């Protein structure tokens, strides 16, 4: 009679142990997947960082800034240079539009002069 309850306890303990082992295996597998995903993200972030460094160096070269300039000063200098170039482009666009308007006015004046003959 004493063997039956001990046997049942042993079976229950074996089931609990198997369930805990399965849960631990699932958690381990999930942790491995997360680790792999994080390594991938770190790799992508590293690639993006390298690309940003290349772009920063290109901007320095284009803005004719020294390589020794600290990043914050470099960033501000590039912003200033971009703003200056945009201003120059806007001035040129405005100038072209004025010239086109003057040309149209001259052409309309010529057409009006011809029409009045």
Long-range contacts (C-beta under 8 A, 24 or more apart in sequence): none
